[in-house]
Amino acid sequence: MQSKIMFVDDEKSILAALTRIFLDDDVEIYTAESGLAALEILKNESMDLIVSDQRMPEMNGVEFLRQSIKYSPNSVRIVLTGYADINAAVDSINKGEVYRYIAKPWDNNELKATIRGALEFGRLRKENERLLKLTKKQNIELKDLNANLEEKVDEQTKELRDMYNKLKILHDNINKSFMNTVMILSNIISMKKGAASLSFKNTSKLAVAFANKFNISEKEKIQLKIAALLHDIGLVGINDNLLNKAFDSMNSLERIEYNKHPIIGQAMLDSIENLHDVSVIVRHHHERWDGEGYPDNLSGEQIPICSRIISIASDYEALMNGTLMPSMFTSDEARHFIVENSGKRYEPKIVAVFVQILPAMQRKIEEKPEFRISSSELKAGMVLSKDILTGKGLLLIHEGVTVNKTHIKSIIHFEKSEGKKYDICVSSKSIQS
């Protein structure tokens, strides 16, 4: 069944642009030039997804989306907003009226990926509600069963077990979708910063390797992984001219602006449910062991341990891609810099672990068995050993995914649209099997 998407904007040109983006997709598009006109449509047609501009005469986007709940309660809602209206959009997300916001001007690929994710979120939510209702129904029937009808109890137990397995799979899929979203967002931040596309992923891998050497819970490891991927999310809120400039090359005024990004990052992540602890880690990843860091001049163990870990992991990557110092360091030069700053920038105990684990991690990367193949050679069941990026650097499919037919079609489609072949690396084990 086709998904129904409604776009609401008082500018016809924007509605036309949004419609064109989805011409090749199997979706049914509705448009309206005002909130009132859209509500009239919703009286007769329920939507899977509603995307509304924030600034419209008579009724703004947030108010329209709030009223749309009455007519289309199961729709996923997204608001298009300029920078000046982000606070209103974030407030609506916190109140549960809006799924998320998309900032203007948008990138077509990013917008398309976000809308696909929203439709998938809505589908999973509906399926979850269906399964929960079915579970309640089964529980009621169980209460009515006669204790002597052992055979019927066994049948019901089997159904409940199957239901539990389905719910578990659904829960796992939601978690995977969340991490996929984090990976895509991390890639977008990396593209904006102008750093190597793998920089944040390498930071995350190195940070998790640190965590395995310390007494950190599994929950904290997950928080650390997410924080490492999103530690520079606040860069979206500073002047673009600073993003391609090494920190040590900035003047005092530029550093003052750049140093705001951990605070901006915390504010952005605090607006997302269950990411408060992650936002605290992000706020403090530029603090220093000697108290000379920012934004709060914390020192020693006042700094959260996950922030101390990310500080070393991210600086190591930044040294090698030239975003910390004016020139790019080699791996050995970056390691020497970290060691020299033990007790100043970095906690000595973590530096010692860094020196211990770095050679093993480098060997693991160098010895990683993989094959480079073309999209025509790609088969369902193969496991990607590297991210597949579009020509613009947008993450298409991330490392570790077991490829299926849908993935292959998507890769071929993007290759045709861009007129180039992608660099595809797969695990040698998946080819042998």
C-alpha positions as CSV (number, residue, x, y, z in Angstrom):
1,M,0.0,0.0,0.0
2,Q,1.3,3.5,-0.9
3,S,2.3,5.8,1.9
4,K,0.4,9.1,2.0
5,I,2.4,12.2,2.5
6,M,1.0,15.7,2.9
7,F,3.1,18.9,2.4
8,V,1.8,22.1,3.7
9,D,3.4,25.5,2.8
10,D,2.0,28.9,1.8
11,E,4.5,29.1,-1.1
12,K,3.6,27.1,-4.3
13,S,7.2,26.9,-5.4
14,I,8.2,25.1,-2.2
15,L,5.3,22.7,-2.6
16,A,6.3,22.0,-6.2
17,A,10.0,21.4,-5.1
18,L,9.0,19.0,-2.4
19,T,6.7,17.1,-4.7
20,R,9.4,16.8,-7.3
21,I,11.8,15.1,-4.8
22,F,9.4,12.1,-4.5
23,L,8.3,11.7,-8.2
24,D,10.1,8.4,-8.5
25,D,8.9,7.0,-5.1
26,D,5.9,4.8,-4.5
27,V,4.1,7.4,-2.4
28,E,0.9,9.4,-2.8
29,I,1.5,13.2,-2.4
30,Y,-1.1,15.7,-1.1
31,T,-0.4,19.4,-0.9
32,A,-2.1,22.4,0.8
33,E,-1.2,26.1,0.9
34,S,-2.5,26.7,4.4
35,G,-3.2,25.0,7.6
36,L,-6.9,25.5,7.2
37,A,-6.9,24.0,3.7
38,A,-4.9,21.0,5.0
39,L,-7.3,20.4,7.9
40,E,-10.2,20.2,5.3
41,I,-8.3,17.5,3.4
42,L,-7.6,15.6,6.7
43,K,-11.3,15.4,7.4
44,N,-11.6,12.9,4.6
45,E,-8.0,11.5,4.2
46,S,-5.7,10.3,6.9
47,M,-2.0,10.6,6.3
48,D,1.0,8.5,7.1
49,L,3.2,11.6,7.3
50,I,2.5,15.4,7.5
51,V,5.3,17.9,6.7
52,S,4.4,21.5,7.4
53,D,6.3,24.8,7.1
54,Q,6.4,26.7,10.4
55,R,5.9,30.3,9.2
56,M,2.5,30.6,7.5
57,P,-0.2,33.3,7.7
58,E,-3.3,32.7,9.8
59,M,-2.0,29.5,11.4
60,N,1.7,28.6,11.9
61,G,3.0,25.1,11.4
62,V,3.2,24.0,15.0
63,E,-0.4,25.0,15.6
64,F,-1.6,23.3,12.5
65,L,0.2,20.1,13.4
66,R,-1.3,20.3,16.9
67,Q,-4.8,20.6,15.4
68,S,-4.1,17.8,12.8
69,I,-4.0,15.3,15.6
70,K,-7.8,15.5,15.9
71,Y,-8.3,14.3,12.3
72,S,-5.2,12.1,11.6
73,P,-4.0,11.0,15.1
74,N,-1.7,8.3,13.8
75,S,0.3,10.5,11.4
76,V,4.0,11.2,11.9
77,R,4.5,15.0,12.0
78,I,7.5,17.0,10.8
79,V,7.9,20.8,10.8
80,L,10.1,22.7,8.3
81,T,11.7,25.6,10.1
82,G,14.2,28.4,9.7
83,Y,16.9,28.9,12.4
84,A,14.9,31.7,14.1
85,D,12.0,29.3,14.7
86,I,14.0,26.2,16.0
87,N,13.0,26.8,19.6
88,A,9.3,26.5,18.8
89,A,10.0,23.3,16.8
90,V,12.0,21.8,19.7
91,D,9.3,22.7,22.2
92,S,6.8,20.8,20.1
93,I,9.0,17.8,19.8
94,N,9.4,17.8,23.6
95,K,5.6,17.9,24.0
96,G,5.2,14.9,21.6
97,E,3.3,16.8,18.9
98,V,6.1,16.7,16.4
99,Y,8.4,13.8,15.5
100,R,11.3,16.1,14.5
101,Y,12.1,19.3,12.6
102,I,14.0,19.8,9.3
103,A,16.0,23.1,9.0
104,K,15.6,25.3,6.0
105,P,17.3,25.4,3.5
106,W,17.3,21.6,3.3
107,D,19.5,19.2,1.4
108,N,17.3,17.0,-0.9
109,N,19.1,13.8,0.0
110,E,19.1,14.5,3.7
111,L,15.4,15.5,3.6
112,K,14.5,12.3,1.6
113,A,16.4,10.2,4.1
114,T,14.7,11.9,7.0
115,I,11.2,11.3,5.5
116,R,12.0,7.7,4.7
117,G,13.0,7.3,8.4
118,A,9.8,9.0,9.6
119,L,7.7,6.7,7.4
120,E,9.5,3.7,8.8
121,F,9.1,5.0,12.3
122,G,5.4,5.4,11.7
123,R,5.1,1.9,10.3
124,L,7.0,0.4,13.3
125,R,4.8,2.3,15.7
126,K,1.6,1.1,14.1
127,E,2.9,-2.5,14.1
128,N,3.9,-2.1,17.8
129,E,0.4,-0.9,18.7
130,R,-1.1,-3.8,16.8
131,L,1.1,-6.3,18.6
132,L,0.4,-4.7,22.0
133,K,-3.4,-4.9,21.4
134,L,-3.0,-8.5,20.4
135,T,-1.0,-9.2,23.5
136,K,-3.7,-7.7,25.7
137,K,-6.3,-9.7,23.9
138,Q,-4.4,-12.9,24.5
139,N,-4.0,-12.1,28.2
140,I,-7.7,-11.6,28.5
141,E,-8.4,-15.0,26.9
142,L,-5.8,-16.6,29.1
143,K,-7.7,-15.5,32.2
144,D,-10.9,-17.2,30.8
145,L,-9.2,-20.5,30.2
146,N,-10.2,-23.5,32.3
147,A,-7.3,-24.8,34.4
148,N,-7.9,-28.4,33.1
149,L,-7.6,-27.4,29.4
150,E,-3.9,-28.1,29.3
151,E,-3.8,-28.4,25.6
152,K,-5.4,-25.0,25.1
153,V,-3.0,-23.5,27.6
154,D,-0.1,-24.9,25.7
155,E,-1.4,-23.4,22.5
156,Q,-1.8,-20.0,24.1
157,T,1.6,-20.2,25.6
158,K,3.1,-20.9,22.2
159,E,1.3,-17.9,20.8
160,L,2.5,-15.7,23.6
161,R,6.1,-17.0,23.0
162,D,5.8,-16.1,19.4
163,M,4.4,-12.7,20.3
164,Y,7.3,-12.1,22.6
165,N,9.8,-13.0,19.9
166,K,8.0,-10.6,17.5
167,L,8.1,-7.8,20.0
168,K,11.8,-8.5,20.7
169,I,12.5,-8.4,17.0
170,L,10.5,-5.1,16.8
171,H,12.4,-3.7,19.7
172,D,15.7,-4.7,18.1
173,N,14.7,-3.1,14.8
174,I,13.8,0.2,16.5
175,N,17.2,0.2,18.3
176,K,18.9,-0.5,14.9
177,S,16.9,2.3,13.3
178,F,18.0,4.7,16.0
179,M,21.7,3.8,15.7
180,N,21.4,4.1,11.9
181,T,19.9,7.6,12.4
182,V,22.8,8.4,14.7
183,M,25.3,7.2,12.1
184,I,23.7,9.3,9.3
185,L,23.6,12.4,11.5
186,S,27.3,11.8,12.5
187,N,28.2,11.6,8.8
188,I,26.3,14.8,8.0
189,I,28.1,16.7,10.8
190,S,31.5,15.3,9.5
191,M,30.6,16.6,6.0
192,K,29.8,20.0,7.4
193,K,33.0,20.2,9.3
194,G,35.1,19.3,6.2
195,A,36.9,16.5,8.0
196,A,37.4,13.0,6.7
197,S,34.1,11.1,6.5
198,L,35.4,8.3,8.8
199,S,36.7,10.6,11.5
200,F,33.8,10.4,13.9
201,K,33.4,6.7,13.4
202,N,37.1,6.1,14.2
203,T,36.7,8.3,17.2
204,S,33.8,6.1,18.4
205,K,35.7,2.9,17.8
206,L,38.7,4.1,19.7
207,A,36.5,5.4,22.5
208,V,34.7,2.1,22.9
209,A,38.1,0.3,22.9
210,F,39.1,2.5,25.8
211,A,35.8,1.7,27.6
212,N,36.6,-2.0,27.6
213,K,39.7,-1.3,29.7
214,F,37.7,0.5,32.4
215,N,34.9,-0.4,34.8
216,I,32.2,1.1,32.6
217,S,28.7,-0.4,32.4
218,E,27.1,-1.6,29.2
219,K,24.6,1.3,29.3
220,E,27.5,3.8,29.7
221,K,29.3,2.1,26.7
222,I,26.3,2.7,24.5
223,Q,26.2,6.3,25.7
224,L,29.9,6.7,25.0
225,K,29.5,5.3,21.5
226,I,26.6,7.7,20.7
227,A,28.4,10.7,22.3
228,A,31.6,9.9,20.3
229,L,29.6,9.9,17.1
230,L,27.8,13.1,17.9
231,H,30.4,15.0,20.0
232,D,30.7,17.8,17.5
233,I,27.0,18.1,16.7
234,G,27.1,21.7,18.1
235,L,29.2,22.8,15.1
236,V,26.0,23.2,13.1
237,G,25.4,26.3,15.2
238,I,28.6,28.2,14.6
239,N,30.0,30.2,11.6
240,D,30.8,27.9,8.6
241,N,34.0,29.8,8.0
242,L,35.5,28.3,11.2
243,L,34.8,24.7,10.3
244,N,37.7,24.2,7.9
245,K,40.1,26.1,10.1
246,A,42.5,24.3,12.5
247,F,41.8,25.3,16.1
248,D,45.4,26.5,16.7
249,S,45.1,28.8,13.7
250,M,42.1,30.7,15.1
251,N,42.4,34.1,16.7
252,S,40.9,34.9,20.1
253,L,37.5,36.0,18.8
254,E,37.2,33.0,16.6
255,R,38.0,30.6,19.4
256,I,35.4,32.2,21.6
257,E,32.7,31.4,19.0
258,Y,34.1,28.0,18.3
259,N,34.2,27.1,22.0
260,K,30.4,27.5,22.1
261,H,29.8,24.3,20.2
262,P,29.8,21.9,23.2
263,I,27.1,24.0,24.8
264,I,25.1,24.1,21.6
265,G,25.6,20.4,21.2
266,Q,24.3,19.7,24.7
267,A,21.2,21.9,24.1
268,M,20.4,20.0,20.9
269,L,20.7,16.5,22.4
270,D,18.8,17.5,25.5
271,S,15.8,18.0,23.3
272,I,15.8,14.3,22.5
273,E,14.3,11.9,25.0
274,N,16.7,9.6,26.8
275,L,19.9,11.4,25.6
276,H,20.4,13.7,28.6
277,D,23.4,11.7,29.8
278,V,24.9,11.7,26.3
279,S,24.4,15.5,26.2
280,V,26.4,16.0,29.4
281,I,29.3,13.9,27.9
282,V,29.2,16.1,24.8
283,R,29.3,19.3,26.8
284,H,32.5,18.3,28.6
285,H,34.6,16.6,25.9
286,H,36.8,19.7,25.5
287,E,37.6,20.0,29.2
288,R,41.2,19.4,30.2
289,W,42.7,17.4,33.0
290,D,44.6,20.5,34.3
291,G,41.4,22.7,34.2
292,E,42.4,24.8,31.3
293,G,39.6,23.5,28.9
294,Y,36.1,24.7,28.1
295,P,33.3,25.4,28.6
296,D,33.3,25.0,32.4
297,N,37.0,24.7,33.3
298,L,36.4,21.4,35.0
299,S,39.6,19.5,36.1
300,G,40.6,16.0,37.0
301,E,37.8,13.6,38.0
302,Q,35.2,16.5,37.9
303,I,35.1,15.7,34.2
304,P,32.9,12.7,33.3
305,I,35.1,9.7,32.4
306,C,33.3,9.3,29.1
307,S,34.2,12.9,28.2
308,R,37.8,12.3,29.2
309,I,38.0,9.3,26.9
310,I,36.4,11.1,23.9
311,S,38.9,14.0,24.5
312,I,41.8,11.7,23.6
313,A,40.1,9.8,20.9
314,S,38.8,12.9,19.1
315,D,42.0,14.8,19.4
316,Y,44.0,11.8,18.0
317,E,41.7,11.9,14.9
318,A,41.7,15.7,14.7
319,L,45.5,15.8,14.7
320,M,45.7,13.4,11.8
321,N,43.0,15.2,9.7
322,G,44.4,18.7,10.4
323,T,41.5,20.1,12.3
324,L,43.4,20.7,15.6
325,M,46.8,21.8,14.3
326,P,47.6,23.7,11.1
327,S,49.3,20.6,9.6
328,M,48.3,16.9,9.5
329,F,50.1,14.6,11.9
330,T,51.1,11.1,11.2
331,S,49.8,8.4,13.6
332,D,53.1,8.3,15.4
333,E,53.2,12.1,15.7
334,A,49.6,12.2,17.0
335,R,50.4,9.5,19.5
336,H,53.5,11.5,20.7
337,F,51.4,14.6,21.1
338,I,48.9,12.7,23.3
339,V,51.7,11.3,25.5
340,E,53.4,14.7,25.8
341,N,50.2,16.2,27.1
342,S,49.5,13.5,29.7
343,G,48.7,15.3,33.0
344,K,47.9,18.5,31.1
345,R,45.3,18.0,28.5
346,Y,44.6,14.3,29.3
347,E,44.2,12.0,32.3
348,P,47.5,10.0,32.6
349,K,45.7,6.7,33.3
350,I,43.7,7.0,30.0
351,V,46.8,8.0,28.1
352,A,48.5,4.8,29.4
353,V,45.6,2.8,28.0
354,F,45.8,4.7,24.8
355,V,49.4,3.8,24.3
356,Q,48.6,0.2,25.1
357,I,45.7,-0.3,22.7
358,L,46.7,1.8,19.7
359,P,49.1,-0.7,18.1
360,A,46.5,-3.5,18.3
361,M,43.8,-1.3,16.8
362,Q,46.1,-0.3,13.9
363,R,47.0,-3.9,13.2
364,K,43.4,-4.8,13.2
365,I,42.6,-2.2,10.6
366,E,45.6,-3.1,8.5
367,E,44.9,-6.9,8.7
368,K,41.1,-6.6,8.1
369,P,40.3,-9.2,5.4
370,E,38.1,-7.7,2.7
371,F,37.5,-7.5,-1.0
372,R,36.7,-4.6,-3.3
373,I,33.8,-5.4,-5.7
374,S,31.4,-3.6,-8.0
375,S,27.7,-3.2,-7.5
376,S,27.1,-5.8,-10.2
377,E,29.1,-8.4,-8.1
378,L,27.3,-7.5,-4.9
379,K,25.0,-10.3,-3.6
380,A,22.4,-10.5,-0.8
381,G,24.1,-11.9,2.3
382,M,27.4,-10.2,1.8
383,V,28.6,-8.0,4.8
384,L,30.0,-4.5,4.2
385,S,33.4,-3.9,5.7
386,K,33.3,-0.2,4.9
387,D,30.6,2.5,4.7
388,I,29.2,3.2,1.2
389,L,29.1,7.0,0.7
390,T,27.4,8.9,-2.1
391,G,29.4,11.2,-4.3
392,K,28.4,14.1,-2.0
393,G,29.7,12.2,1.0
394,L,26.3,11.2,2.4
395,L,26.2,7.9,4.2
396,L,24.1,5.4,2.1
397,I,24.7,2.1,3.9
398,H,27.0,1.8,6.9
399,E,29.8,-0.8,7.7
400,G,28.7,-4.1,9.2
401,V,25.3,-4.3,7.4
402,T,24.3,-7.6,5.8
403,V,23.3,-6.6,2.3
404,N,19.8,-7.5,1.0
405,K,18.1,-7.0,-2.4
406,T,16.7,-3.6,-1.4
407,H,20.2,-2.4,-0.5
408,I,21.5,-3.5,-3.9
409,K,18.7,-1.8,-5.8
410,S,19.3,1.4,-3.8
411,I,23.1,1.3,-4.5
412,I,22.5,0.8,-8.3
413,H,19.9,3.6,-8.3
414,F,22.3,6.1,-6.7
415,E,25.1,5.1,-9.0
416,K,22.9,5.8,-12.0
417,S,21.7,9.1,-10.7
418,E,25.3,10.3,-10.0
419,G,26.9,8.7,-13.1
420,K,29.6,7.0,-11.1
421,K,30.5,3.6,-9.5
422,Y,30.9,3.4,-5.7
423,D,33.8,1.9,-3.9
424,I,32.3,-1.2,-2.3
425,C,34.3,-3.3,0.3
426,V,32.9,-6.6,1.7
427,S,34.2,-9.0,4.3
428,S,36.1,-11.9,2.8
429,K,34.2,-14.3,5.0
430,S,30.9,-13.2,3.5
431,I,32.2,-14.0,0.0
432,Q,33.6,-17.4,1.1
433,S,30.3,-18.4,2.6
